[in-house]
Amino acid sequence: MLGLSTEQTLAALGTGATQSAGMKVVYGSMGKSLHAGKAAMDGLLSGFLARDGFTSSTEPVEGHRGFLHLFSPDPAPWRATEGLGETWYLPRDGFKPYACGSLTHPPAQALLELRAEHGLTPEAVASVDAYVHDYVKTTTGLTEPRTGLQGKFSIYHVLAVALADGAASIAQFTDARVVDPEVVRLRELVTVHVDPDQTKDSARVVVNLRDGRSLERHVAHNLGTPDNPMSDGQLEDKFVGLVAPLLGAGRTAELAKMCWEFEGLSDVARLLAPTVPALG
């Protein structure tokens, strides 16, 4: 009916499928952002519909052919309410300092720290060995990304741009940066090893230099995790880096100040107003 091409039809199938519950197969595509945002939107929509009289099953989670039975061969409904009102997980949430898959953050941080501490240049490096949790390699082990989105889920690309640019921000994950010949060359210097001693938020990186020296850094808990939280200054720096290109420096600074003072605002609408880019 829409006259979609073969490529567009595949994209539509993937987009529809990941909205069912989120699928890792869409990592490296726009689907990764869609299924998380769409789930939040659907939750809000469901609340609005219920408020206005929309009905559904009275046992959607635990009932026969309900959510738990569809997605688990041995569901445990009691876990949904375990610690309810007593255990709070929101304070254990973290923030992402880098614009790539969180699993790549520990080795990225290790390499960025070594680069800054020793003034490393790509020309001085013979190879890079990253020792990581098994899940890191299986989820972000794409060796030859072709797009910026794929680069976000390639530990090889993340480490290559960390070495080349000393950063892992938005500029490092564009389509152009992924296919840059120098970045491609640096990706080939990276070897990823599964290390049973590493967790999802830890990594060990060894940089072997052309002069024969080896430099090593172990990150026990990467920056942004509850065990190594970002400072207020680091959070604001990231906010400014993301927002200023859209809103301008002045409006971004105003918005950042209001965010820090959120609890004291008399009207939340004051916070929303500066988020709209100026026309023209």
Order of alpha helices (4+ residues) and beta strands (2+ residues): alpha-alpha-alpha-alpha-beta-alpha-alpha-alpha-alpha-alpha-beta-beta-beta-alpha-alpha-alpha
